[in-house]
Protein backbone atom coordinates (compact mmCIF):
# COMPACT_ATOMS: atom_id res chain seq x y z
CA UNK A 1 0.00 0.00 0.00
CA UNK A 2 2.71 2.41 -0.97
CA UNK A 3 0.28 4.99 -2.35
CA UNK A 4 -1.46 5.43 1.04
CA UNK A 5 1.69 6.19 3.07
CA UNK A 6 0.73 9.77 3.91
CA UNK A 7 -2.95 9.06 4.62
CA UNK A 8 -4.96 7.76 7.56
CA UNK A 9 -4.90 4.34 5.87
CA UNK A 10 -1.12 3.99 6.31
CA UNK A 11 0.41 1.23 8.43
CA UNK A 12 -2.65 -0.98 8.51
CA UNK A 13 -3.18 -4.34 6.86
CA UNK A 14 -6.88 -3.98 5.96
CA UNK A 15 -7.89 -3.34 2.34
CA UNK A 16 -9.40 0.00 1.37
CA UNK A 17 -12.83 -1.61 0.91
CA UNK A 18 -12.87 -2.52 4.64
CA UNK A 19 -11.89 1.04 5.59
CA UNK A 20 -14.75 2.48 3.54
CA UNK A 21 -17.24 0.04 5.04
CA UNK A 22 -15.94 0.86 8.53
CA UNK A 23 -16.45 4.57 7.86
CA UNK A 24 -19.96 3.86 6.57
CA UNK A 25 -20.84 1.88 9.70
CA UNK A 26 -19.42 4.68 11.86
CA UNK A 27 -21.85 7.02 10.11
CA UNK A 28 -24.67 4.71 11.18
CA UNK A 29 -23.47 5.08 14.81
CA UNK A 30 -22.61 1.40 15.19
CA UNK A 31 -20.31 0.51 18.07
CA UNK A 32 -16.84 -0.90 17.44
CA UNK A 33 -18.10 -4.32 18.54
CA UNK A 34 -20.97 -4.17 16.02
CA UNK A 35 -18.63 -3.05 13.24
CA UNK A 36 -16.22 -5.87 14.10
CA UNK A 37 -19.03 -8.42 13.83
CA UNK A 38 -20.31 -6.99 10.54
CA UNK A 39 -16.86 -6.96 8.95
CA UNK A 40 -15.69 -10.20 10.61
CA UNK A 41 -12.71 -8.43 12.18
CA UNK A 42 -10.96 -8.37 15.52
CA UNK A 43 -12.45 -5.69 17.79
CA UNK A 44 -8.97 -4.29 18.52
CA UNK A 45 -8.38 -3.77 14.78
CA UNK A 46 -11.70 -1.95 14.45
CA UNK A 47 -10.82 0.20 17.48
CA UNK A 48 -7.57 1.25 15.81
CA UNK A 49 -9.29 1.89 12.48
CA UNK A 50 -12.07 4.03 13.99
CA UNK A 51 -9.52 6.07 15.96
CA UNK A 52 -7.48 6.68 12.82
CA UNK A 53 -10.59 7.63 10.85
CA UNK A 54 -11.85 9.99 13.55
CA UNK A 55 -8.49 11.68 13.98
CA UNK A 56 -8.08 12.01 10.22
CA UNK A 57 -11.48 13.63 9.89
CA UNK A 58 -10.83 16.06 12.76
CA UNK A 59 -7.33 16.94 11.53
CA UNK A 60 -8.56 17.70 8.01
CA UNK A 61 -11.25 20.18 9.07
CA UNK A 62 -10.46 23.72 7.97
CA UNK A 63 -10.01 26.38 10.61
CA UNK A 64 -13.14 28.51 10.86
CA UNK A 65 -12.55 32.24 11.06
CA UNK A 66 -15.56 34.36 11.93
CA UNK A 67 -15.48 37.99 10.93
CA UNK A 68 -17.76 40.82 9.98
CA UNK A 69 -21.31 41.49 11.06
CA UNK A 70 -23.54 38.64 12.16
CA UNK A 71 -27.31 38.86 12.02
CA UNK A 72 -29.56 36.84 14.28
CA UNK A 73 -33.25 36.58 13.42
CA UNK A 74 -34.62 34.88 16.51
CA UNK A 75 -33.53 34.13 20.01
CA UNK A 76 -35.48 31.74 22.16
CA UNK A 77 -34.76 31.19 25.81
CA UNK A 78 -36.27 28.74 28.22
CA UNK A 79 -36.65 29.21 31.92
CA UNK A 80 -38.11 26.92 34.48
CA UNK A 81 -41.85 27.29 34.95
CA UNK A 82 -42.88 28.04 38.51
CA UNK A 83 -46.41 27.33 39.53
CA UNK A 84 -48.06 30.03 41.60
CA UNK A 85 -49.44 27.94 44.38
CA UNK A 86 -51.37 29.54 47.19
CA UNK A 87 -51.52 27.70 50.48
MOPAC internal coordinates of N, CA, C and O (Angstrom, degrees):
PM7 1SCF
backbone

  N    0.0000 0     0.00 0     0.00 0    0    0    0
  C    1.4475 1     0.00 0     0.00 0    1    0    0
  C    1.5149 1   110.86 1     0.00 0    2    1    0
  O    1.2310 1   120.73 1  -129.51 1    3    2    1
  N    1.2805 1   116.21 1    50.49 1    3    2    1
  C    1.4500 1   122.36 1  -177.54 1    5    3    2
  C    1.5256 1   111.87 1   -59.88 1    6    5    3
  O    1.2310 1   119.66 1   143.54 1    7    6    5
  N    1.3168 1   118.25 1   -36.46 1    7    6    5
  C    1.4580 1   120.70 1  -174.79 1    9    7    6
  C    1.5201 1   113.56 1   -72.69 1   10    9    7
  O    1.2310 1   119.22 1   168.61 1   11   10    9
  N    1.3288 1   119.09 1   -11.39 1   11   10    9
  C    1.4570 1   122.25 1  -179.39 1   13   11   10
  C    1.5295 1   112.60 1  -105.62 1   14   13   11
  O    1.2310 1   119.77 1  -162.40 1   15   14   13
  N    1.3368 1   118.05 1    17.60 1   15   14   13
  C    1.4609 1   121.13 1  -174.79 1   17   15   14
  C    1.5211 1   113.96 1   -61.60 1   18   17   15
  O    1.2310 1   119.44 1   147.29 1   19   18   17
  N    1.3042 1   118.68 1   -32.71 1   19   18   17
  C    1.4610 1   119.90 1  -177.17 1   21   19   18
  C    1.5281 1   111.81 1  -103.57 1   22   21   19
  O    1.2310 1   120.00 1  -156.73 1   23   22   21
  N    1.3155 1   117.60 1    23.27 1   23   22   21
  C    1.4583 1   121.43 1  -179.71 1   25   23   22
  C    1.5196 1   110.47 1  -117.19 1   26   25   23
  O    1.2310 1   120.75 1    -2.19 1   27   26   25
  N    1.3299 1   116.17 1   177.81 1   27   26   25
  C    1.4582 1   120.36 1   178.00 1   29   27   26
  C    1.5236 1   111.64 1   -71.28 1   30   29   27
  O    1.2310 1   119.91 1   169.36 1   31   30   29
  N    1.3386 1   117.77 1   -10.64 1   31   30   29
  C    1.4592 1   121.57 1   179.76 1   33   31   30
  C    1.5270 1   112.64 1   -86.98 1   34   33   31
  O    1.2310 1   120.08 1   176.70 1   35   34   33
  N    1.3240 1   117.46 1    -3.30 1   35   34   33
  C    1.4604 1   121.90 1  -176.49 1   37   35   34
  C    1.5284 1   111.39 1   -67.23 1   38   37   35
  O    1.2310 1   121.17 1   -28.65 1   39   38   37
  N    1.3056 1   115.36 1   151.35 1   39   38   37
  C    1.4676 1   123.53 1   174.50 1   41   39   38
  C    1.5195 1   113.02 1    60.31 1   42   41   39
  O    1.2310 1   120.16 1  -143.05 1   43   42   41
  N    1.2958 1   117.29 1    36.95 1   43   42   41
  C    1.4559 1   120.25 1   175.04 1   45   43   42
  C    1.5146 1   108.43 1  -140.15 1   46   45   43
  O    1.2310 1   120.66 1   -35.14 1   47   46   45
  N    1.3091 1   116.34 1   144.86 1   47   46   45
  C    1.4616 1   121.57 1  -171.89 1   49   47   46
  C    1.5282 1   114.92 1   -89.66 1   50   49   47
  O    1.2310 1   119.76 1   178.39 1   51   50   49
  N    1.3297 1   118.06 1    -1.61 1   51   50   49
  C    1.4630 1   120.34 1  -178.01 1   53   51   50
  C    1.5316 1   110.57 1   -82.43 1   54   53   51
  O    1.2310 1   120.22 1   -36.40 1   55   54   53
  N    1.3330 1   117.18 1   143.60 1   55   54   53
  C    1.4702 1   119.94 1   176.89 1   57   55   54
  C    1.5342 1   111.80 1   -68.28 1   58   57   55
  O    1.2310 1   120.97 1   -20.23 1   59   58   57
  N    1.3050 1   115.75 1   159.77 1   59   58   57
  C    1.4614 1   121.65 1  -177.56 1   61   59   58
  C    1.5256 1   111.68 1   -58.82 1   62   61   59
  O    1.2310 1   119.90 1   144.85 1   63   62   61
  N    1.3135 1   117.79 1   -35.15 1   63   62   61
  C    1.4697 1   121.94 1   178.98 1   65   63   62
  C    1.5347 1   110.84 1   -57.41 1   66   65   63
  O    1.2310 1   120.13 1   139.20 1   67   66   65
  N    1.3325 1   117.36 1   -40.80 1   67   66   65
  C    1.4647 1   122.41 1   179.42 1   69   67   66
  C    1.5275 1   110.15 1   -67.20 1   70   69   67
  O    1.2310 1   120.35 1   140.49 1   71   70   69
  N    1.3390 1   116.94 1   -39.51 1   71   70   69
  C    1.4555 1   120.86 1   178.22 1   73   71   70
  C    1.5311 1   110.80 1   -61.94 1   74   73   71
  O    1.2310 1   120.59 1   136.84 1   75   74   73
  N    1.3195 1   116.48 1   -43.16 1   75   74   73
  C    1.4646 1   120.66 1  -178.80 1   77   75   74
  C    1.5257 1   109.95 1   -66.52 1   78   77   75
  O    1.2310 1   120.29 1   137.56 1   79   78   77
  N    1.3212 1   117.05 1   -42.44 1   79   78   77
  C    1.4653 1   119.99 1   177.37 1   81   79   78
  C    1.5276 1   110.98 1   -63.91 1   82   81   79
  O    1.2310 1   120.51 1   140.32 1   83   82   81
  N    1.3193 1   116.63 1   -39.68 1   83   82   81
  C    1.4676 1   120.76 1   177.88 1   85   83   82
  C    1.5311 1   110.00 1   -61.02 1   86   85   83
  O    1.2310 1   120.34 1   135.63 1   87   86   85
  N    1.3068 1   116.95 1   -44.37 1   87   86   85
  C    1.4638 1   121.00 1   178.60 1   89   87   86
  C    1.5222 1   110.80 1   -63.63 1   90   89   87
  O    1.2310 1   120.32 1   140.66 1   91   90   89
  N    1.3202 1   116.98 1   -39.34 1   91   90   89
  C    1.4623 1   121.26 1   177.35 1   93   91   90
  C    1.5263 1   110.69 1   -61.88 1   94   93   91
  O    1.2310 1   120.48 1   133.51 1   95   94   93
  N    1.3329 1   116.68 1   -46.49 1   95   94   93
  C    1.4657 1   120.53 1   179.73 1   97   95   94
  C    1.5244 1   111.48 1   -65.74 1   98   97   95
  O    1.2310 1   120.24 1   146.99 1   99   98   97
  N    1.3368 1   117.15 1   -33.01 1   99   98   97
  C    1.4622 1   119.87 1   175.67 1  101   99   98
  C    1.5272 1   109.75 1   -63.03 1  102  101   99
  O    1.2310 1   120.27 1   142.08 1  103  102  101
  N    1.3223 1   117.09 1   -37.92 1  103  102  101
  C    1.4490 1   121.74 1   178.11 1  105  103  102
  C    1.5198 1   112.76 1   -65.45 1  106  105  103
  O    1.2310 1   120.55 1   156.18 1  107  106  105
  N    1.3345 1   116.55 1   -23.82 1  107  106  105
  C    1.4609 1   121.56 1   176.31 1  109  107  106
  C    1.5254 1   112.08 1   -87.83 1  110  109  107
  O    1.2310 1   120.51 1  -175.45 1  111  110  109
  N    1.3430 1   116.64 1     4.55 1  111  110  109
  C    1.4674 1   124.35 1  -179.88 1  113  111  110
  C    1.5250 1   112.93 1    62.34 1  114  113  111
  O    1.2310 1   120.44 1  -144.99 1  115  114  113
  N    1.3299 1   116.77 1    35.01 1  115  114  113
  C    1.4587 1   119.91 1   173.95 1  117  115  114
  C    1.5236 1   108.74 1   -78.17 1  118  117  115
  O    1.2310 1   120.29 1   -31.38 1  119  118  117
  N    1.3090 1   117.05 1   148.62 1  119  118  117
  C    1.4596 1   121.26 1   177.05 1  121  119  118
  C    1.5266 1   109.11 1   -74.75 1  122  121  119
  O    1.2310 1   120.81 1   -14.25 1  123  122  121
  N    1.3252 1   116.06 1   165.75 1  123  122  121
  C    1.4627 1   120.09 1   176.92 1  125  123  122
  C    1.5185 1   111.22 1   -60.23 1  126  125  123
  O    1.2310 1   120.22 1   143.02 1  127  126  125
  N    1.3267 1   117.18 1   -36.98 1  127  126  125
  C    1.4652 1   120.47 1   179.55 1  129  127  126
  C    1.5289 1   110.45 1   -65.38 1  130  129  127
  O    1.2310 1   120.32 1   138.88 1  131  130  129
  N    1.3352 1   116.99 1   -41.12 1  131  130  129
  C    1.4672 1   120.66 1   178.87 1  133  131  130
  C    1.5269 1   111.03 1   -66.38 1  134  133  131
  O    1.2310 1   120.60 1   138.63 1  135  134  133
  N    1.3234 1   116.46 1   -41.37 1  135  134  133
  C    1.4652 1   120.67 1   178.27 1  137  135  134
  C    1.5193 1   109.79 1   -62.94 1  138  137  135
  O    1.2310 1   120.42 1   137.06 1  139  138  137
  N    1.3289 1   116.81 1   -42.94 1  139  138  137
  C    1.4639 1   120.98 1   179.76 1  141  139  138
  C    1.5255 1   110.67 1   -59.90 1  142  141  139
  O    1.2310 1   120.51 1   137.54 1  143  142  141
  N    1.3238 1   116.64 1   -42.46 1  143  142  141
  C    1.4741 1   119.63 1   178.81 1  145  143  142
  C    1.5250 1   111.10 1   -65.70 1  146  145  143
  O    1.2310 1   120.45 1   135.94 1  147  146  145
  N    1.3280 1   116.74 1   -44.06 1  147  146  145
  C    1.4695 1   120.81 1  -178.69 1  149  147  146
  C    1.5257 1   112.17 1   -62.72 1  150  149  147
  O    1.2310 1   120.52 1   140.85 1  151  150  149
  N    1.3302 1   116.61 1   -39.15 1  151  150  149
  C    1.4632 1   120.99 1  -176.59 1  153  151  150
  C    1.5182 1   112.82 1   -95.64 1  154  153  151
  O    1.2310 1   120.37 1  -179.26 1  155  154  153
  N    1.3382 1   116.89 1     0.74 1  155  154  153
  C    1.4706 1   122.42 1  -178.64 1  157  155  154
  C    1.5330 1   110.97 1    55.34 1  158  157  155
  O    1.2310 1   121.58 1  -128.79 1  159  158  157
  N    1.3514 1   114.59 1    51.21 1  159  158  157
  C    1.4554 1   121.85 1  -179.20 1  161  159  158
  C    1.5171 1   110.56 1  -122.35 1  162  161  159
  O    1.2310 1   121.19 1   -15.29 1  163  162  161
  N    1.3103 1   115.33 1   164.71 1  163  162  161
  C    1.4513 1   122.85 1   173.37 1  165  163  162
  C    1.5317 1   107.77 1   -70.16 1  166  165  163
  O    1.2310 1   120.36 1   -41.96 1  167  166  165
  N    1.3254 1   116.92 1   138.04 1  167  166  165
  C    1.4673 1   120.67 1  -178.58 1  169  167  166
  C    1.5285 1   111.93 1   -62.03 1  170  169  167
  O    1.2310 1   119.75 1   147.14 1  171  170  169
  N    1.3281 1   118.07 1   -32.86 1  171  170  169
  C    1.4638 1   121.21 1   178.44 1  173  171  170
  C    1.5305 1   110.87 1   -66.02 1  174  173  171
  O    1.2310 1   120.21 1   142.53 1  175  174  173
  N    1.3352 1   117.20 1   -37.47 1  175  174  173
  C    1.4630 1   120.62 1   177.01 1  177  175  174
  C    1.5283 1   110.79 1   -65.03 1  178  177  175
  O    1.2310 1   120.79 1   137.18 1  179  178  177
  N    1.3300 1   116.09 1   -42.82 1  179  178  177
  C    1.4602 1   120.11 1   179.01 1  181  179  178
  C    1.5227 1   110.19 1   -64.65 1  182  181  179
  O    1.2310 1   120.32 1   140.82 1  183  182  181
  N    1.3194 1   117.00 1   -39.18 1  183  182  181
  C    1.4745 1   121.06 1   177.62 1  185  183  182
  C    1.5247 1   109.96 1   -58.20 1  186  185  183
  O    1.2310 1   120.44 1   133.68 1  187  186  185
  N    1.3218 1   116.76 1   -46.32 1  187  186  185
  C    1.4607 1   120.76 1  -179.88 1  189  187  186
  C    1.5344 1   110.69 1   -65.18 1  190  189  187
  O    1.2310 1   120.57 1   138.13 1  191  190  189
  N    1.3236 1   116.51 1   -41.87 1  191  190  189
  C    1.4616 1   120.24 1  -179.38 1  193  191  190
  C    1.5297 1   111.54 1   -64.21 1  194  193  191
  O    1.2310 1   120.30 1   134.90 1  195  194  193
  N    1.3336 1   117.03 1   -45.10 1  195  194  193
  C    1.4672 1   119.54 1  -178.90 1  197  195  194
  C    1.5266 1   111.11 1   -65.58 1  198  197  195
  O    1.2310 1   120.44 1   142.85 1  199  198  197
  N    1.3298 1   116.76 1   -37.15 1  199  198  197
  C    1.4754 1   119.30 1   176.68 1  201  199  198
  C    1.5127 1   111.10 1   -63.25 1  202  201  199
  O    1.2310 1   120.71 1   136.01 1  203  202  201
  N    1.3429 1   116.25 1   -43.99 1  203  202  201
  C    1.4556 1   119.60 1   179.49 1  205  203  202
  C    1.5284 1   110.98 1   -64.77 1  206  205  203
  O    1.2310 1   120.30 1   138.86 1  207  206  205
  N    1.3178 1   117.03 1   -41.14 1  207  206  205
  C    1.4625 1   120.30 1   178.86 1  209  207  206
  C    1.5223 1   111.15 1   -64.51 1  210  209  207
  O    1.2310 1   120.36 1   134.93 1  211  210  209
  N    1.3306 1   116.91 1   -45.07 1  211  210  209
  C    1.4621 1   120.20 1  -179.77 1  213  211  210
  C    1.5212 1   111.36 1   -63.86 1  214  213  211
  O    1.2310 1   120.29 1   135.97 1  215  214  213
  N    1.3153 1   117.04 1   -44.03 1  215  214  213
  C    1.4637 1   119.30 1  -179.26 1  217  215  214
  C    1.5183 1   110.84 1   -67.85 1  218  217  215
  O    1.2310 1   120.04 1   144.79 1  219  218  217
  N    1.3246 1   117.53 1   -35.21 1  219  218  217
  C    1.4577 1   120.68 1   177.98 1  221  219  218
  C    1.5059 1   111.82 1   -66.89 1  222  221  219
  O    1.2310 1   120.25 1   142.30 1  223  222  221
  N    1.3159 1   117.12 1   -37.70 1  223  222  221
  C    1.4628 1   121.22 1   178.76 1  225  223  222
  C    1.5240 1   110.02 1   -68.07 1  226  225  223
  O    1.2310 1   120.34 1   135.07 1  227  226  225
  N    1.3286 1   116.96 1   -44.93 1  227  226  225
  C    1.4676 1   121.12 1  -178.81 1  229  227  226
  C    1.5234 1   110.54 1   -66.46 1  230  229  227
  O    1.2310 1   119.96 1   138.60 1  231  230  229
  N    1.3297 1   117.67 1   -41.40 1  231  230  229
  C    1.4626 1   120.74 1  -178.12 1  233  231  230
  C    1.5169 1   112.92 1   -69.27 1  234  233  231
  O    1.2310 1   119.55 1   156.31 1  235  234  233
  N    1.3117 1   118.46 1   -23.69 1  235  234  233
  C    1.4653 1   121.79 1  -177.68 1  237  235  234
  C    1.5237 1   113.17 1   -89.76 1  238  237  235
  O    1.2310 1   119.82 1   172.97 1  239  238  237
  N    1.3133 1   117.96 1    -7.03 1  239  238  237
  C    1.4674 1   120.25 1   179.62 1  241  239  238
  C    1.5188 1   110.10 1   -66.96 1  242  241  239
  O    1.2310 1   120.27 1   -44.64 1  243  242  241
  N    1.3227 1   117.09 1   135.36 1  243  242  241
  C    1.4686 1   118.90 1   177.84 1  245  243  242
  C    1.5268 1   110.72 1   -72.66 1  246  245  243
  O    1.2310 1   121.05 1   -28.28 1  247  246  245
  N    1.3062 1   115.60 1   151.72 1  247  246  245
  C    1.4526 1   121.20 1   177.63 1  249  247  246
  C    1.5313 1   107.98 1   -73.01 1  250  249  247
  O    1.2310 1   120.89 1   -49.80 1  251  250  249
  N    1.3167 1   115.89 1   130.20 1  251  250  249
  C    1.4586 1   120.81 1  -179.12 1  253  251  250
  C    1.5203 1   108.67 1   -92.75 1  254  253  251
  O    1.2310 1   120.87 1   -54.16 1  255  254  253
  N    1.3200 1   115.94 1   125.84 1  255  254  253
  C    1.4572 1   121.63 1   177.87 1  257  255  254
  C    1.5258 1   107.24 1  -116.68 1  258  257  255
  O    1.2310 1   120.99 1   -62.97 1  259  258  257
  N    1.3100 1   115.71 1   117.03 1  259  258  257
  C    1.4598 1   120.58 1   178.10 1  261  259  258
  C    1.5176 1   108.98 1   -94.87 1  262  261  259
  O    1.2310 1   121.42 1   -46.37 1  263  262  261
  N    1.3262 1   114.89 1   133.63 1  263  262  261
  C    1.4588 1   118.77 1   178.67 1  265  263  262
  C    1.5195 1   109.39 1  -154.37 1  266  265  263
  O    1.2310 1   121.17 1   -17.37 1  267  266  265
  N    1.3019 1   115.36 1   162.63 1  267  266  265
  C    1.4560 1   119.88 1   178.40 1  269  267  266
  C    1.5164 1   112.16 1    83.71 1  270  269  267
  O    1.2310 1   121.36 1    10.32 1  271  270  269
  N    1.3199 1   115.00 1  -169.68 1  271  270  269
  C    1.4497 1   122.26 1  -177.50 1  273  271  270
  C    1.5214 1   110.44 1   -84.07 1  274  273  271
  O    1.2310 1   121.04 1   -40.73 1  275  274  273
  N    1.3133 1   115.62 1   139.27 1  275  274  273
  C    1.4577 1   121.38 1   178.34 1  277  275  274
  C    1.5136 1   108.35 1  -117.79 1  278  277  275
  O    1.2310 1   120.23 1   -47.30 1  279  278  277
  N    1.3165 1   117.17 1   132.70 1  279  278  277
  C    1.4501 1   122.11 1   179.82 1  281  279  278
  C    1.5138 1   109.35 1  -108.98 1  282  281  279
  O    1.2310 1   121.11 1   -43.60 1  283  282  281
  N    1.3066 1   115.48 1   136.40 1  283  282  281
  C    1.4626 1   121.60 1   179.56 1  285  283  282
  C    1.5119 1   107.92 1  -122.30 1  286  285  283
  O    1.2310 1   119.84 1   -57.41 1  287  286  285
  N    1.3149 1   117.91 1   122.59 1  287  286  285
  C    1.4586 1   121.59 1  -176.71 1  289  287  286
  C    1.5170 1   112.93 1   -81.15 1  290  289  287
  O    1.2310 1   120.45 1   136.95 1  291  290  289
  N    1.3142 1   116.74 1   -43.05 1  291  290  289
  C    1.4607 1   119.98 1  -176.24 1  293  291  290
  C    1.5152 1   110.44 1  -137.82 1  294  293  291
  O    1.2310 1   121.69 1   -32.51 1  295  294  293
  N    1.3085 1   114.38 1   147.49 1  295  294  293
  C    1.4517 1   121.05 1   172.79 1  297  295  294
  C    1.5120 1   106.63 1  -132.55 1  298  297  295
  O    1.2310 1   121.02 1   -51.45 1  299  298  297
  N    1.3110 1   115.65 1   128.55 1  299  298  297
  C    1.4577 1   119.16 1  -179.12 1  301  299  298
  C    1.5270 1   108.01 1  -125.52 1  302  301  299
  O    1.2310 1   120.84 1   -53.64 1  303  302  301
  N    1.2882 1   115.99 1   126.36 1  303  302  301
  C    1.4576 1   120.32 1   178.48 1  305  303  302
  C    1.5077 1   110.85 1  -119.45 1  306  305  303
  O    1.2310 1   121.00 1   -31.08 1  307  306  305
  N    1.2847 1   115.70 1   148.92 1  307  306  305
  C    1.4642 1   120.83 1   179.00 1  309  307  306
  C    1.5174 1   108.99 1  -119.73 1  310  309  307
  O    1.2310 1   121.51 1   -43.50 1  311  310  309
  N    1.2951 1   114.72 1   136.50 1  311  310  309
  C    1.4555 1   120.74 1   174.94 1  313  311  310
  C    1.5100 1   107.27 1  -127.54 1  314  313  311
  O    1.2310 1   120.94 1   -22.22 1  315  314  313
  N    1.2765 1   115.81 1   157.78 1  315  314  313
  C    1.4524 1   119.93 1   178.27 1  317  315  314
  C    1.5243 1   110.54 1   -63.64 1  318  317  315
  O    1.2310 1   120.71 1   -37.33 1  319  318  317
  N    1.3113 1   116.24 1   142.67 1  319  318  317
  C    1.4563 1   121.25 1  -179.76 1  321  319  318
  C    1.5214 1   108.32 1   -93.20 1  322  321  319
  O    1.2310 1   121.07 1   -56.55 1  323  322  321
  N    1.3154 1   115.56 1   123.45 1  323  322  321
  C    1.4660 1   120.21 1   178.62 1  325  323  322
  C    1.5190 1   108.98 1  -104.36 1  326  325  323
  O    1.2310 1   120.98 1   -51.18 1  327  326  325
  N    1.2596 1   115.73 1   128.82 1  327  326  325
  C    1.4675 1   119.49 1   177.87 1  329  327  326
  C    1.5285 1   109.07 1   -82.25 1  330  329  327
  O    1.2310 1   121.04 1   -45.49 1  331  330  329
  N    1.2940 1   115.62 1   134.51 1  331  330  329
  C    1.4732 1   120.39 1   176.65 1  333  331  330
  C    1.5240 1   108.26 1   -85.33 1  334  333  331
  O    1.2310 1   121.45 1   -86.75 1  335  334  333
  N    1.2805 1   114.83 1    93.25 1  335  334  333
  C    1.4561 1   119.40 1  -179.22 1  337  335  334
  C    1.5296 1   109.40 1   -99.79 1  338  337  335
  O    1.2310 1   121.39 1   -47.63 1  339  338  337
  N    1.2828 1   114.94 1   132.37 1  339  338  337
  C    1.4706 1   119.58 1   175.52 1  341  339  338
  C    1.5137 1   108.56 1  -105.87 1  342  341  339
  O    1.2310 1   120.94 1   -46.20 1  343  342  341
  N    1.3150 1   115.80 1   133.80 1  343  342  341
  C    1.4776 1   118.21 1  -178.74 1  345  343  342
  C    1.5038 1   114.25 1   -67.36 1  346  345  343
  O    1.2310 1   120.10 1   180.00 1  347  346  345

